[in-house]
Amino acid sequence: MACDKMFHAALLCCAVILLVSCSTTLLLEKQALEELSLGPSENSETVFFTRHFTWAGTKSLEVKEHRVVRVGSHRAAAPEVLTVYDGLATRLNHFEARLLRPDGSTELYGLSDLATSTLSSQSVIADWNIRYVPLKRYVPPGTLIETVSNHEMVLAALGASFALSDVGVRGQRINCVLTVPRGQTLLYQVFNDTVAPVIDTSAAGISYAFRWKTYEKDSKTWPFKKTNTLPEVLASLAGSSAEPADNQESAWISFGNRYLDLVESKLRESNKLKALAEEITRGKSGDLEKINAIFEYCQKNIRYEQVYLAFGEIIPNDADLILERKYGDCKDYSLVIYLLARSIGLEPRLALCYRGRGVEVYPQIPVSQFNHMVVQFEHQGADHWFDGTNRTGIPGITTIDLLNARALVLERDSSRFITIQESPLNRLGISGTLVPSGSSLKGRLNVTLAAQYAIDFYTLDLYLNRAKMIESIVQWSRRHLHPDIEIKAVDWKRGDDQFQIVTDLTIPNCLTAVDSTRFTSPSRMFPSLFPEENPADRPDDVYFFPLYGKVDISVDVLRLKESSKGQSPLVSFSFRLPPGPFSEDTRPNFLRLYKAAFSEFTKTLHFIQE
Protein backbone atom coordinates (compact mmCIF):
# COMPACT_ATOMS: atom_id res chain seq x y z
CA MET A 1 0.00 0.00 0.00
CA ALA A 2 1.67 3.21 -1.13
CA CYS A 3 1.73 6.17 1.19
CA ASP A 4 3.16 9.65 0.93
CA LYS A 5 6.46 10.78 2.46
CA MET A 6 4.84 13.39 4.64
CA PHE A 7 7.61 14.07 7.09
CA HIS A 8 10.65 12.27 5.68
CA ALA A 9 13.56 14.62 6.30
CA ALA A 10 15.98 12.67 4.13
CA LEU A 11 16.07 13.72 0.49
CA LEU A 12 13.95 11.64 -1.83
CA CYS A 13 14.00 9.91 -5.17
CA CYS A 14 17.01 8.49 -7.04
CA ALA A 15 16.05 7.57 -10.58
CA VAL A 16 19.19 5.63 -11.39
CA ILE A 17 21.84 5.47 -8.70
CA LEU A 18 22.21 8.91 -7.20
CA LEU A 19 20.37 11.39 -5.08
CA VAL A 20 22.74 14.07 -4.02
CA SER A 21 23.22 17.30 -2.15
CA CYS A 22 26.51 18.56 -0.90
CA SER A 23 29.09 21.18 -0.17
CA THR A 24 29.79 23.88 -2.72
CA THR A 25 33.50 23.54 -2.02
CA LEU A 26 36.00 21.94 -4.36
CA LEU A 27 35.67 18.32 -5.41
CA LEU A 28 38.04 15.67 -4.11
CA GLU A 29 41.65 15.89 -5.19
CA LYS A 30 42.82 13.41 -7.84
CA GLN A 31 44.99 11.53 -5.34
CA ALA A 32 42.03 11.01 -3.01
CA LEU A 33 39.92 9.73 -5.92
CA GLU A 34 42.63 7.28 -6.92
CA GLU A 35 42.65 5.89 -3.39
CA LEU A 36 38.91 5.30 -3.65
CA SER A 37 39.23 3.45 -6.97
CA LEU A 38 41.06 0.43 -5.57
CA GLY A 39 39.36 -2.96 -5.80
CA PRO A 40 36.98 -4.26 -8.49
CA SER A 41 33.31 -4.84 -7.72
CA GLU A 42 30.48 -6.55 -9.61
CA ASN A 43 27.91 -4.05 -8.38
CA SER A 44 28.19 -0.31 -8.01
CA GLU A 45 28.98 0.87 -4.50
CA THR A 46 29.33 4.14 -2.62
CA VAL A 47 32.97 4.58 -1.64
CA PHE A 48 32.67 8.01 -0.06
CA PHE A 49 29.62 9.71 1.46
CA THR A 50 29.07 12.82 3.58
CA ARG A 51 25.75 14.45 4.40
CA HIS A 52 26.01 17.72 6.32
CA PHE A 53 23.02 19.43 7.95
CA THR A 54 23.53 23.08 8.93
CA TRP A 55 20.89 25.09 10.80
CA ALA A 56 20.77 28.84 10.21
CA GLY A 57 18.37 29.58 13.04
CA THR A 58 15.00 27.83 13.05
CA LYS A 59 13.81 28.96 9.61
CA SER A 60 16.30 27.29 7.30
CA LEU A 61 18.22 24.04 7.17
CA GLU A 62 20.97 23.54 4.61
CA VAL A 63 21.53 19.94 3.51
CA LYS A 64 24.83 19.26 1.76
CA GLU A 65 25.89 15.93 0.36
CA HIS A 66 29.08 14.67 -1.24
CA ARG A 67 29.08 11.20 -2.78
CA VAL A 68 31.48 9.09 -4.82
CA VAL A 69 30.18 5.93 -6.51
CA ARG A 70 32.37 3.30 -8.15
CA VAL A 71 30.62 1.68 -11.11
CA GLY A 72 30.57 -2.12 -10.95
CA SER A 73 31.09 -4.69 -13.68
CA HIS A 74 27.52 -5.96 -13.76
CA ARG A 75 25.85 -5.00 -17.02
CA ALA A 76 23.08 -3.16 -15.14
CA ALA A 77 25.56 -1.13 -13.06
CA ALA A 78 26.41 1.55 -15.61
CA PRO A 79 24.12 4.61 -15.31
CA GLU A 80 22.82 6.58 -18.28
CA VAL A 81 21.89 9.74 -16.37
CA LEU A 82 22.77 11.50 -13.13
CA THR A 83 19.81 12.72 -11.12
CA VAL A 84 19.10 15.06 -8.24
CA TYR A 85 15.86 15.96 -6.49
CA ASP A 86 14.36 19.48 -6.48
CA GLY A 87 11.11 20.65 -4.86
CA LEU A 88 9.31 23.40 -2.99
CA ALA A 89 10.07 22.10 0.49
CA THR A 90 13.61 21.00 -0.42
CA ARG A 91 15.13 23.41 -2.91
CA LEU A 92 18.17 22.62 -5.00
CA ASN A 93 20.70 25.48 -4.89
CA HIS A 94 23.86 23.88 -6.24
CA PHE A 95 24.97 20.83 -8.25
CA GLU A 96 28.20 19.66 -9.79
CA ALA A 97 29.43 16.24 -10.88
CA ARG A 98 32.58 14.66 -12.25
CA LEU A 99 33.25 11.32 -13.93
CA LEU A 100 36.76 9.90 -13.71
CA ARG A 101 37.06 7.03 -16.19
CA PRO A 102 39.64 4.22 -15.94
CA ASP A 103 41.47 5.64 -18.97
CA GLY A 104 42.07 8.88 -17.06
CA SER A 105 39.58 11.01 -19.00
CA THR A 106 37.28 13.32 -17.07
CA GLU A 107 33.79 14.74 -17.63
CA LEU A 108 32.38 17.68 -15.68
CA TYR A 109 28.73 18.71 -15.22
CA GLY A 110 27.13 21.64 -13.41
CA LEU A 111 23.78 23.11 -12.45
CA SER A 112 23.29 24.60 -15.91
CA ASP A 113 23.52 21.13 -17.49
CA LEU A 114 20.48 19.84 -15.61
CA ALA A 115 17.19 19.29 -17.38
CA THR A 116 13.91 18.93 -15.48
CA SER A 117 11.51 16.01 -15.36
CA THR A 118 8.35 16.18 -13.28
CA LEU A 119 7.64 13.44 -10.78
CA SER A 120 3.95 13.49 -11.67
CA SER A 121 2.81 10.09 -12.91
CA GLN A 122 -0.19 7.79 -12.74
CA SER A 123 0.00 7.76 -8.95
CA VAL A 124 1.87 11.00 -8.10
CA ILE A 125 0.80 14.59 -8.74
CA ALA A 126 3.66 16.78 -7.63
CA ASP A 127 5.62 20.00 -7.63
CA TRP A 128 8.60 17.72 -7.09
CA ASN A 129 11.07 17.53 -9.93
CA ILE A 130 13.91 15.30 -10.90
CA ARG A 131 16.76 17.34 -12.32
CA TYR A 132 18.92 15.17 -14.55
CA VAL A 133 21.84 15.23 -16.94
CA PRO A 134 22.32 12.49 -19.59
CA LEU A 135 25.83 11.09 -19.65
CA LYS A 136 27.68 11.65 -22.91
CA ARG A 137 28.83 8.07 -23.46
CA TYR A 138 28.94 4.59 -21.95
CA VAL A 139 30.28 4.45 -18.39
CA PRO A 140 32.68 1.48 -18.06
CA PRO A 141 33.27 -0.52 -14.86
CA GLY A 142 35.64 1.14 -12.43
CA THR A 143 34.53 4.68 -13.30
CA LEU A 144 34.24 6.97 -10.30
CA ILE A 145 31.18 9.24 -10.29
CA GLU A 146 31.51 12.15 -7.88
CA THR A 147 28.50 14.34 -7.15
CA VAL A 148 28.23 17.47 -5.04
CA SER A 149 25.13 19.52 -4.38
CA ASN A 150 23.29 21.66 -1.88
CA HIS A 151 19.62 21.75 -0.85
CA GLU A 152 17.69 24.10 1.41
CA MET A 153 14.91 22.65 3.58
CA VAL A 154 12.46 25.47 4.17
CA LEU A 155 10.66 23.79 7.09
CA ALA A 156 13.71 23.37 9.26
CA ALA A 157 11.70 23.13 12.48
CA LEU A 158 10.57 19.64 11.49
CA GLY A 159 14.10 18.37 12.04
CA ALA A 160 16.54 16.13 10.19
CA SER A 161 17.09 12.41 9.80
CA PHE A 162 19.83 10.23 8.37
CA ALA A 163 19.84 6.45 7.90
CA LEU A 164 22.59 4.27 6.49
CA SER A 165 20.06 2.97 3.99
CA ASP A 166 20.31 6.42 2.32
CA VAL A 167 23.84 5.49 1.24
CA GLY A 168 22.84 2.53 -0.94
CA VAL A 169 23.34 -1.22 -0.76
CA ARG A 170 27.02 -0.89 0.20
CA GLY A 171 29.08 2.03 1.36
CA GLN A 172 32.44 3.13 2.79
CA ARG A 173 33.77 6.25 4.53
CA ILE A 174 30.33 7.45 5.61
CA ASN A 175 29.76 10.67 7.54
CA CYS A 176 26.71 12.40 8.93
CA VAL A 177 27.45 15.88 10.29
CA LEU A 178 25.00 18.20 12.06
CA THR A 179 25.97 21.82 12.74
CA VAL A 180 24.03 24.30 14.88
CA PRO A 181 24.80 27.96 15.66
CA ARG A 182 26.78 28.66 18.81
CA GLY A 183 24.41 29.04 21.73
CA GLN A 184 21.84 26.61 20.25
CA THR A 185 21.24 23.11 21.61
CA LEU A 186 20.99 20.11 19.29
CA LEU A 187 18.66 17.33 20.35
CA TYR A 188 19.72 14.08 18.71
CA GLN A 189 19.21 10.36 19.08
CA VAL A 190 21.07 7.43 17.47
CA PHE A 191 19.21 4.16 16.95
CA ASN A 192 20.46 0.65 16.31
CA ASP A 193 24.04 1.67 17.00
CA THR A 194 26.33 2.82 19.82
CA VAL A 195 28.30 5.28 17.68
CA ALA A 196 29.01 8.58 19.44
CA PRO A 197 29.57 11.89 17.64
CA VAL A 198 32.83 13.73 17.43
CA ILE A 199 31.95 17.23 18.65
CA ASP A 200 33.84 20.23 17.28
CA THR A 201 33.31 23.88 18.23
CA SER A 202 34.35 26.61 15.84
CA ALA A 203 33.34 30.13 14.86
CA ALA A 204 30.80 28.63 12.45
CA GLY A 205 29.01 26.75 15.21
CA ILE A 206 28.99 23.38 16.96
CA SER A 207 29.29 20.29 14.76
CA TYR A 208 28.36 16.71 15.66
CA ALA A 209 30.00 14.20 13.30
CA PHE A 210 28.88 10.55 13.16
CA ARG A 211 31.18 8.26 11.16
CA TRP A 212 31.01 4.70 9.84
CA LYS A 213 33.94 3.02 8.08
CA THR A 214 31.80 0.62 6.08
CA TYR A 215 28.23 -0.54 5.61
CA GLU A 216 26.50 -3.35 3.73
CA LYS A 217 22.78 -3.98 3.67
CA ASP A 218 21.75 -7.43 4.82
CA SER A 219 20.18 -9.05 1.78
CA LYS A 220 18.92 -12.10 3.66
CA THR A 221 15.16 -12.18 4.04
CA TRP A 222 14.51 -12.90 7.69
CA PRO A 223 10.91 -13.81 8.60
CA PHE A 224 11.12 -12.37 12.10
CA LYS A 225 12.82 -9.11 11.23
CA LYS A 226 10.05 -6.87 9.94
CA THR A 227 11.95 -3.80 11.10
CA ASN A 228 14.70 -1.64 9.70
CA THR A 229 17.61 -2.28 12.06
CA LEU A 230 20.09 -0.05 10.23
CA PRO A 231 21.67 2.79 12.21
CA GLU A 232 19.68 6.00 12.08
CA VAL A 233 20.20 9.52 13.42
CA LEU A 234 17.31 11.86 14.25
CA ALA A 235 17.90 15.45 15.27
CA SER A 236 16.24 18.81 15.84
CA LEU A 237 16.96 22.10 17.54
CA ALA A 238 15.84 22.57 21.13
CA GLY A 239 13.07 25.13 21.27
CA SER A 240 12.07 24.64 17.61
CA SER A 241 10.13 21.39 17.29
CA ALA A 242 10.87 20.05 20.73
CA GLU A 243 11.48 20.72 24.36
CA PRO A 244 14.39 19.18 26.27
CA ALA A 245 14.45 15.40 25.91
CA ASP A 246 13.84 14.83 29.63
CA ASN A 247 10.31 16.20 29.21
CA GLN A 248 8.98 14.02 26.42
CA GLU A 249 5.29 14.60 27.10
CA SER A 250 5.75 18.35 26.84
CA ALA A 251 7.90 17.90 23.73
CA TRP A 252 5.20 16.01 21.87
CA ILE A 253 2.54 18.52 22.91
CA SER A 254 4.77 21.25 21.49
CA PHE A 255 5.30 19.29 18.29
CA GLY A 256 1.54 18.64 17.95
CA ASN A 257 0.77 22.33 18.36
CA ARG A 258 3.38 23.18 15.75
CA TYR A 259 1.86 20.84 13.19
CA LEU A 260 -1.67 22.06 13.95
CA ASP A 261 -0.39 25.60 13.33
CA LEU A 262 0.94 24.47 9.93
CA VAL A 263 -2.43 23.04 8.86
CA GLU A 264 -4.70 25.51 10.70
CA SER A 265 -5.95 27.15 7.51
CA LYS A 266 -7.09 23.73 6.23
CA LEU A 267 -9.20 22.86 9.29
CA ARG A 268 -12.12 25.19 8.62
CA GLU A 269 -15.60 23.72 8.50
CA SER A 270 -18.16 25.06 6.04
CA ASN A 271 -21.88 24.92 5.31
CA LYS A 272 -21.04 23.04 2.11
CA LEU A 273 -19.23 20.31 4.02
CA LYS A 274 -22.02 20.13 6.60
CA ALA A 275 -24.66 19.69 3.91
CA LEU A 276 -22.65 16.89 2.31
CA ALA A 277 -22.08 15.15 5.66
CA GLU A 278 -25.79 15.32 6.48
CA GLU A 279 -26.62 13.78 3.11
CA ILE A 280 -24.04 10.99 3.58
CA THR A 281 -25.25 10.12 7.09
CA ARG A 282 -29.00 10.41 6.47
CA GLY A 283 -30.71 7.42 8.08
CA LYS A 284 -27.67 6.50 10.18
CA SER A 285 -28.41 6.34 13.88
CA GLY A 286 -25.22 6.10 15.95
CA ASP A 287 -21.99 8.08 15.88
CA LEU A 288 -19.93 5.07 14.75
CA GLU A 289 -22.41 4.28 11.98
CA LYS A 290 -22.19 7.90 10.80
CA ILE A 291 -18.38 8.09 10.64
CA ASN A 292 -18.27 4.67 8.96
CA ALA A 293 -20.60 6.05 6.29
CA ILE A 294 -18.35 9.10 5.82
CA PHE A 295 -15.32 6.84 5.49
CA GLU A 296 -17.02 4.66 2.89
CA TYR A 297 -18.19 7.72 0.94
CA CYS A 298 -14.62 9.07 0.78
CA GLN A 299 -13.28 5.73 -0.38
CA LYS A 300 -15.85 5.47 -3.16
CA ASN A 301 -15.58 9.07 -4.34
CA ILE A 302 -11.90 9.96 -3.90
CA ARG A 303 -9.20 8.01 -5.69
CA TYR A 304 -5.78 7.64 -4.13
CA GLU A 305 -3.02 9.81 -5.55
CA GLN A 306 0.11 11.14 -3.89
CA VAL A 307 -0.47 14.88 -4.13
CA TYR A 308 2.54 17.08 -3.46
CA LEU A 309 1.40 20.50 -4.65
CA ALA A 310 2.10 23.65 -2.64
CA PHE A 311 4.01 21.87 0.15
CA GLY A 312 1.75 18.85 -0.19
CA GLU A 313 4.55 16.66 1.18
CA ILE A 314 3.57 18.01 4.58
CA ILE A 315 0.30 19.96 4.41
CA PRO A 316 -3.05 18.63 3.10
CA ASN A 317 -4.90 20.37 0.30
CA ASP A 318 -8.17 22.26 0.87
CA ALA A 319 -11.11 19.93 1.54
CA ASP A 320 -13.33 21.58 -1.10
CA LEU A 321 -10.57 21.19 -3.69
CA ILE A 322 -10.05 17.54 -2.77
CA LEU A 323 -13.75 16.81 -3.21
CA GLU A 324 -13.82 18.72 -6.48
CA ARG A 325 -10.75 16.93 -7.89
CA LYS A 326 -11.85 13.56 -6.48
CA TYR A 327 -8.29 12.51 -5.67
CA GLY A 328 -5.92 12.84 -2.74
CA ASP A 329 -3.33 11.17 -0.53
CA CYS A 330 -3.42 10.03 3.10
CA LYS A 331 -3.48 13.60 4.49
CA ASP A 332 -6.22 14.60 2.06
CA TYR A 333 -8.41 11.60 2.89
CA SER A 334 -7.91 12.19 6.60
CA LEU A 335 -8.73 15.89 6.35
CA VAL A 336 -11.99 15.28 4.45
CA ILE A 337 -13.09 12.52 6.85
CA TYR A 338 -12.16 14.72 9.82
CA LEU A 339 -14.02 17.83 8.59
CA LEU A 340 -17.14 15.99 7.40
CA ALA A 341 -17.41 14.23 10.76
CA ARG A 342 -16.84 17.40 12.78
CA SER A 343 -19.41 19.34 10.75
CA ILE A 344 -22.17 17.09 12.14
CA GLY A 345 -20.97 17.19 15.74
CA LEU A 346 -18.63 14.19 15.91
CA GLU A 347 -15.20 14.56 17.52
CA PRO A 348 -12.55 12.74 15.46
CA ARG A 349 -8.85 13.64 15.65
CA LEU A 350 -6.07 13.65 13.10
CA ALA A 351 -3.21 11.29 13.94
CA LEU A 352 0.34 10.94 12.60
CA CYS A 353 2.14 7.60 12.39
CA TYR A 354 4.87 5.77 10.52
CA ARG A 355 4.01 3.13 7.95
CA GLY A 356 6.76 0.68 7.08
CA ARG A 357 9.24 0.88 9.96
CA GLY A 358 7.54 -1.87 11.95
CA VAL A 359 8.23 -0.36 15.38
CA GLU A 360 6.71 2.47 17.33
CA VAL A 361 7.68 6.07 16.66
CA TYR A 362 10.82 6.86 18.61
CA PRO A 363 9.66 8.75 21.73
CA GLN A 364 13.06 10.15 22.69
CA ILE A 365 13.00 13.08 20.29
CA PRO A 366 10.14 14.63 18.32
CA VAL A 367 11.43 15.23 14.79
CA SER A 368 10.16 14.48 11.30
CA GLN A 369 9.63 10.75 11.63
CA PHE A 370 6.05 10.45 10.38
CA ASN A 371 5.03 9.42 6.87
CA HIS A 372 1.33 8.71 7.25
CA MET A 373 -1.88 10.29 8.56
CA VAL A 374 -5.08 8.60 9.74
CA VAL A 375 -8.18 9.64 11.71
CA GLN A 376 -8.70 8.46 15.28
CA PHE A 377 -12.23 8.26 16.68
CA GLU A 378 -13.03 7.13 20.20
CA HIS A 379 -16.37 5.39 20.67
CA GLN A 380 -17.56 3.71 23.87
CA GLY A 381 -14.01 3.44 25.21
CA ALA A 382 -12.51 1.90 22.05
CA ASP A 383 -10.27 3.56 19.46
CA HIS A 384 -11.28 3.31 15.81
CA TRP A 385 -8.80 4.20 13.06
CA PHE A 386 -9.90 5.45 9.64
CA ASP A 387 -7.27 5.19 6.92
CA GLY A 388 -8.57 6.37 3.54
CA THR A 389 -5.61 4.85 1.69
CA ASN A 390 -6.94 1.38 2.56
CA ARG A 391 -9.28 2.03 -0.38
CA THR A 392 -11.82 -0.77 0.00
CA GLY A 393 -10.64 -1.49 3.50
CA ILE A 394 -12.85 -2.13 6.49
CA PRO A 395 -14.02 0.96 8.43
CA GLY A 396 -12.32 1.57 11.76
CA ILE A 397 -9.16 -0.54 11.34
CA THR A 398 -5.76 0.00 9.76
CA THR A 399 -3.71 -2.21 7.51
CA ILE A 400 -1.70 -4.98 9.16
CA ASP A 401 1.61 -3.10 8.88
CA LEU A 402 0.39 -0.62 11.51
CA LEU A 403 -0.31 -3.22 14.20
CA ASN A 404 0.99 -1.92 17.54
CA ALA A 405 2.33 1.21 15.84
CA ARG A 406 2.31 4.37 17.92
CA ALA A 407 0.17 7.17 16.50
CA LEU A 408 0.48 10.78 17.65
CA VAL A 409 -3.11 11.96 18.09
CA LEU A 410 -3.21 15.69 17.42
CA GLU A 411 -5.13 17.91 19.81
CA ARG A 412 -4.34 21.47 20.81
CA ASP A 413 -2.24 21.48 24.01
CA SER A 414 -2.81 17.74 24.59
CA SER A 415 -1.35 15.79 21.67
CA ARG A 416 -0.48 12.30 22.85
CA PHE A 417 0.52 8.83 21.69
CA ILE A 418 -1.97 5.98 21.37
CA THR A 419 -1.07 2.44 20.33
CA ILE A 420 -2.96 1.08 17.31
CA GLN A 421 -4.19 -2.23 18.66
CA GLU A 422 -4.67 -5.38 16.60
CA SER A 423 -8.26 -6.03 15.60
CA PRO A 424 -9.75 -8.81 17.75
CA LEU A 425 -11.47 -10.08 14.57
CA ASN A 426 -8.19 -10.94 12.85
CA ARG A 427 -8.09 -14.57 11.75
CA LEU A 428 -6.57 -16.69 9.01
CA GLY A 429 -8.78 -19.75 8.57
CA ILE A 430 -7.95 -22.77 6.40
CA SER A 431 -10.55 -25.48 5.85
CA GLY A 432 -11.40 -28.00 3.16
CA THR A 433 -11.12 -31.57 1.97
CA LEU A 434 -8.00 -33.31 0.61
CA VAL A 435 -7.25 -36.86 -0.61
CA PRO A 436 -3.90 -38.70 -0.70
CA SER A 437 -2.15 -39.04 -4.04
CA GLY A 438 1.18 -40.75 -3.55
CA SER A 439 3.18 -38.52 -1.24
CA SER A 440 0.95 -35.52 -1.96
CA LEU A 441 -2.48 -34.29 -0.95
CA LYS A 442 -4.96 -33.02 -3.56
CA GLY A 443 -8.30 -31.31 -3.20
CA ARG A 444 -9.96 -28.01 -2.36
CA LEU A 445 -9.16 -25.51 0.37
CA ASN A 446 -11.03 -22.47 1.59
CA VAL A 447 -8.76 -19.73 2.95
CA THR A 448 -10.49 -16.94 4.87
CA LEU A 449 -8.71 -13.74 5.88
CA ALA A 450 -10.66 -11.61 8.34
CA ALA A 451 -10.41 -7.95 9.41
CA GLN A 452 -6.90 -6.47 9.03
CA TYR A 453 -5.70 -9.63 7.32
CA ALA A 454 -8.20 -8.99 4.51
CA ILE A 455 -7.42 -5.36 3.61
CA ASP A 456 -4.46 -6.00 1.31
CA PHE A 457 -6.52 -8.51 -0.67
CA TYR A 458 -9.32 -5.97 -0.94
CA THR A 459 -6.84 -3.57 -2.49
CA LEU A 460 -5.42 -6.15 -4.91
CA ASP A 461 -8.93 -7.08 -6.01
CA LEU A 462 -9.61 -3.41 -6.70
CA TYR A 463 -6.53 -2.77 -8.84
CA LEU A 464 -5.61 -6.08 -10.50
CA ASN A 465 -7.29 -7.79 -13.42
CA ARG A 466 -8.30 -11.43 -13.03
CA ALA A 467 -5.10 -12.91 -14.45
CA LYS A 468 -2.90 -10.78 -12.20
CA MET A 469 -5.13 -11.45 -9.21
CA ILE A 470 -4.75 -15.20 -9.74
CA GLU A 471 -0.98 -14.85 -9.96
CA SER A 472 -0.99 -12.75 -6.79
CA ILE A 473 -2.95 -15.41 -4.89
CA VAL A 474 -0.62 -18.15 -6.16
CA GLN A 475 2.42 -16.21 -4.97
CA TRP A 476 0.76 -15.49 -1.62
CA SER A 477 -0.02 -19.20 -1.17
CA ARG A 478 3.59 -20.14 -1.84
CA ARG A 479 4.88 -17.45 0.48
CA HIS A 480 2.54 -18.11 3.40
CA LEU A 481 1.40 -21.75 3.07
CA HIS A 482 3.79 -24.00 1.12
CA PRO A 483 6.65 -22.90 -1.20
CA ASP A 484 5.91 -25.66 -3.76
CA ILE A 485 2.11 -25.62 -3.64
CA GLU A 486 0.48 -26.25 -7.04
CA ILE A 487 -2.67 -24.24 -7.69
CA LYS A 488 -5.02 -25.72 -10.28
CA ALA A 489 -7.91 -23.25 -10.02
CA VAL A 490 -8.69 -20.15 -7.98
CA ASP A 491 -11.74 -18.12 -7.13
CA TRP A 492 -12.39 -15.48 -4.49
CA LYS A 493 -15.05 -13.26 -3.00
CA ARG A 494 -15.10 -10.25 -0.73
CA GLY A 495 -17.37 -9.90 2.27
CA ASP A 496 -18.00 -6.94 4.56
CA ASP A 497 -15.17 -7.90 6.91
CA GLN A 498 -13.36 -10.84 5.29
CA PHE A 499 -11.82 -12.06 2.05
CA GLN A 500 -12.26 -15.69 1.01
CA ILE A 501 -10.09 -17.64 -1.43
CA VAL A 502 -11.16 -21.01 -2.84
CA THR A 503 -8.43 -23.11 -4.47
CA ASP A 504 -8.12 -26.50 -6.14
CA LEU A 505 -4.57 -27.51 -5.40
CA THR A 506 -1.90 -30.08 -4.72
CA ILE A 507 0.30 -29.95 -1.63
CA PRO A 508 3.40 -31.94 -2.65
CA ASN A 509 5.53 -34.27 -0.53
CA CYS A 510 3.56 -33.88 2.67
CA LEU A 511 2.70 -37.58 3.24
CA THR A 512 5.07 -40.39 4.23
CA ALA A 513 3.91 -44.03 3.94
CA VAL A 514 5.16 -46.94 6.04
CA ASP A 515 3.16 -50.08 5.25
CA SER A 516 -0.49 -49.09 5.69
CA THR A 517 0.22 -46.06 7.88
CA ARG A 518 0.43 -42.52 6.54
CA PHE A 519 2.28 -39.78 8.41
CA THR A 520 1.90 -36.02 8.07
CA SER A 521 1.78 -32.89 10.26
CA PRO A 522 0.54 -29.30 9.96
CA SER A 523 4.17 -28.26 9.45
CA ARG A 524 4.52 -30.53 6.39
CA MET A 525 1.26 -29.32 4.89
CA PHE A 526 1.77 -25.60 5.59
CA PRO A 527 5.48 -25.12 6.43
CA SER A 528 5.50 -21.40 5.60
CA LEU A 529 3.15 -20.55 8.44
CA PHE A 530 6.19 -20.78 10.74
CA PRO A 531 9.73 -19.66 9.92
CA GLU A 532 12.49 -22.24 10.08
CA GLU A 533 14.56 -20.58 12.78
CA ASN A 534 13.60 -20.18 16.40
CA PRO A 535 13.05 -16.57 17.57
CA ALA A 536 14.70 -17.51 20.86
CA ASP A 537 17.97 -17.58 18.90
CA ARG A 538 17.48 -13.92 17.93
CA PRO A 539 17.39 -12.17 21.34
CA ASP A 540 17.96 -8.70 19.88
CA ASP A 541 15.19 -8.79 17.30
CA VAL A 542 11.95 -6.90 17.73
CA TYR A 543 9.79 -9.73 16.45
CA PHE A 544 6.87 -9.14 14.20
CA PHE A 545 6.04 -12.82 13.67
CA PRO A 546 3.96 -14.20 12.30
CA LEU A 547 2.25 -11.93 9.82
CA TYR A 548 -0.86 -13.99 10.53
CA GLY A 549 -0.76 -14.37 14.29
CA LYS A 550 -4.22 -15.93 14.63
CA VAL A 551 -4.59 -19.12 12.62
CA ASP A 552 -7.16 -21.94 12.55
CA ILE A 553 -6.73 -25.05 10.36
CA SER A 554 -9.38 -27.73 9.93
CA VAL A 555 -8.82 -30.03 6.93
CA ASP A 556 -10.48 -33.42 6.31
CA VAL A 557 -8.20 -36.01 4.72
CA LEU A 558 -10.41 -38.55 2.89
CA ARG A 559 -9.54 -42.21 2.37
CA LEU A 560 -7.72 -42.16 5.67
CA LYS A 561 -9.22 -43.39 8.90
CA GLU A 562 -8.50 -43.22 12.59
CA SER A 563 -5.20 -44.82 13.59
CA SER A 564 -4.44 -46.91 16.64
CA LYS A 565 -3.30 -43.73 18.31
CA GLY A 566 -6.88 -42.47 18.25
CA GLN A 567 -6.27 -39.69 15.74
CA SER A 568 -9.09 -38.55 13.47
CA PRO A 569 -8.34 -37.97 9.75
CA LEU A 570 -9.02 -34.31 10.49
CA VAL A 571 -5.89 -32.19 10.46
CA SER A 572 -6.71 -29.57 13.08
CA PHE A 573 -4.40 -26.90 14.41
CA SER A 574 -4.79 -23.42 15.92
CA PHE A 575 -2.52 -20.78 17.40
CA ARG A 576 -2.80 -17.27 18.75
CA LEU A 577 0.40 -15.24 18.88
CA PRO A 578 0.76 -11.51 19.64
CA PRO A 579 2.02 -9.49 16.66
CA GLY A 580 4.81 -7.56 18.39
CA PRO A 581 6.97 -5.55 18.56
CA PHE A 582 8.23 -7.03 21.82
CA SER A 583 10.14 -5.52 24.68
CA GLU A 584 12.24 -7.32 27.26
CA ASP A 585 9.12 -7.66 29.37
CA THR A 586 6.78 -9.03 26.69
CA ARG A 587 9.24 -11.21 24.73
CA PRO A 588 9.30 -14.09 27.28
CA ASN A 589 5.53 -14.52 26.98
CA PHE A 590 5.77 -14.51 23.18
CA LEU A 591 8.52 -17.16 23.30
CA ARG A 592 6.44 -19.32 25.61
CA LEU A 593 3.41 -19.11 23.31
CA TYR A 594 5.58 -19.67 20.24
CA LYS A 595 7.19 -22.78 21.75
CA ALA A 596 3.80 -24.31 22.59
CA ALA A 597 2.37 -23.52 19.16
CA PHE A 598 5.44 -24.85 17.34
CA SER A 599 5.25 -28.11 19.32
CA GLU A 600 1.69 -28.66 18.08
CA PHE A 601 2.56 -27.42 14.59
CA THR A 602 5.26 -30.06 14.14
CA LYS A 603 3.43 -32.93 15.85
CA THR A 604 3.33 -36.07 13.68
CA LEU A 605 -0.15 -37.38 12.81
CA HIS A 606 -0.68 -41.10 12.08
CA PHE A 607 -3.45 -42.29 9.75
CA ILE A 608 -4.44 -45.70 8.37
CA GLN A 609 -4.96 -46.04 4.60
CA GLU A 610 -8.44 -47.36 3.88
Buried (B, 14 or more C-beta within 10 A) or exposed (E): BEBBBBBBBBBBBBBBBBBBBBBEEEBBEEEEBEEBBEEEBEBBBBBBBBBBBBBBEBEEBBBBBBBBBBBBBEEEBBBEBBBBBBBBBBBBBBBBBBBBBEEEEEBEBEBEBBEEEEBBEEEBBBBBBBBBBEBEEEBEBBBBBBBBBBBBBBBBBBBBBBBBBBBBEBBBBBBBBBBBBEEBEBBBBBBBBEEEBEEEEEEEBBBBBBBBEEBEEEEEEEBBBBBBBBBBBBBBBBBBBBBEBEEBEEBBBBBBBBBBEBBEEBBEBEEEBBEBBEEBBEEBEEBBEBBBBBBBBBBEEBEBBBBBBEBBBBBBBBBBEBBEBEBBBBBBBBBBBBBBBBBBEBEBBBBBBBBBBBBBBBBBBBBBBBBBBBBBBBBEEEBBBBBBBBBBBBBBBBBBBBBBBBBBBBBEEEBBBBEBBBBEBBBBBBBBEBEBBEBBBBBBBBBBBBBBBBBBBBBBBBEBEEEEBBEBBBEBBBEBBBEEBBBEEBEBEBEEEBBBBBBBBBBBEBBEEEEEBBBBBBBBBBBBBBBEEEBEEBEEBBBBBBBBBBBBBBBBBEEBEEBEEEBBBEBBBBBEBBBBBBEEEEBEEBBEBBEEBBEBBEEEBBBBEE
